[in-house]
Amino acid sequence: MLRIFGGCHCGNLRIEARLTKPSESYNPRECDCEFCRKHGAAYVSDPQGKLTIAISDPGALSRYRQGNALAEMMICRQCGVLAGALFAADGQLFGTVNVQALEGSLRSGARQAVSPRKLNAAEKTRRWQDIWFPNVSVRG
């Protein structure tokens, strides 16, 4: 497995992701909603991979829900970095990470435009369960 690391600028949020394929085979998804566009966000995930998020100061984490409020955006209150998003369903926590929050350069494929706002709630949750990291571990 390929291990990638990242987090917010100040270090309050730390990310460790394990990818099961070569990094070039991942196409970060650029959501077309206004919130993600304003953050320059593009997301990567692996449904066979693993995601761990460590939070040093939970009080300095902002969890923002927008749109239909299904996904929870993880933003550091201290430095403002959007690290990723989480979604809970069927007793599992699913997640995706913003490539802008990764250290170094993920040698990924071309970014791909996506438009989840065109999907209804059931379609969004099915999509996230199919493509996001399952069984996310959040510590702190």
N, C-alpha and C positions, 0 to 999 in steps of 0.2 A: 504494500500500500504506500502511496505517496502521501507524506505528511506535509501539511502547509500550516503556517502560523500567521496570526494577525491579532488585531484588536484595535482599540481606540488609541488616540494620540497620547493621552496621559497615562495609559496602562491600567486604568480601572477595569476595562473589559479585555479579557484575553481569549483568543480563539485558537483551538487546535482542530483541524479537519483532516480526515483521512479519506483520500480519494482512491478508487479502485481501478481507474483507467489512466492512461497517459494524459498529462495536463492539456495537451493540444486537442484532445477530443471533447473538451468542455467548452460550450459556447455560453458565456455569461449572458443572462437575460436582462435586458433593459426594459423595465416596466415603464409604460407610457403615462402613468398617473402623475399628476402635478407634484405630489410629495416626493416621489422617487426621482423625477427629473430634476427637481431643485437640489437634491442631494448628489446628483451625478451617479446614482446607484446602478449597479448591474450585479446580478446575483448568480452564485454558483452553488450547486448542491449535488449530492450523489446518493440515490436511494439504497445503494449497497454499502455506502461509506459510513463514517462515524463523525459526529460533531460534539465537541466539548467546549463549553463556555465557562470561564472562571470570572467571577465578579469580586473585586477586592472590597469595594464599598457599595453594597446594594442600595443605599440611600442616594447614591450619585448616579443611579441608573434611571433613565426615563423610559417608560414603556408606553408607547403611543399607538393608539388604534385609530385608523382612519377608514374612510370609505364605509364598507359594511361592517367594520370592526371585528372581522374574523381573525386576522393576523395581528400580531403584536410586534411593532417595530422597536428594536433595542437601540437606544440612543444614550450616549454618555452625557450626563448633565454638566460634567466638568469641562470637557473639551468639544462637545457637540458632534462627535463622530457617530454616524449611523452604521452600526456593526452588522446588522442583519435583522431577520424576522423569525418569529416563532408562531406555531399554531398547534393547539391541542385538540386531539380527537381520539375517541375510542381508547382512552387511557394511555395514549402515547403523545410525546412531544416531538413535533417535526420542526425542522429549521432550515434556513438558507443563510448564506453569508454574502455580504456586500464585498465584491472584489476590491473596492477602494480601501477596505480595511485590512487587506492582506499585506504581509511584509514581503519585500522583494517584488518580483514580478512573476505572476502565474503565467506561464507560457500557454495561454488558452487560445482556443479558436476565436473567430470573429464574434463580436457581440451580436446578439439576436434581439430584435424588438419583439416585445410581447405586450398584450393588452388584456390583463385580467379584468379590467372594469367592464369588458364586453361579456364576461361570463356571469352566470347567476351564482348564488352562494354554493349550491350543491356542486356545480361544475368547478368552481375554484377549489373547494376542499378536496374533491377527487384528484384534481391536477396536483395539488400540493402533496397529497399522500403518495402520489405516483412518482414525483420527481425530487422532493426535498429529502434531507437527511432524516431518517426515522430515529426514534429512541434517543433524542438529544439529551445530553447530560449538562445540567446547569449547576455550578457550585458557587456558593457564596450568598 
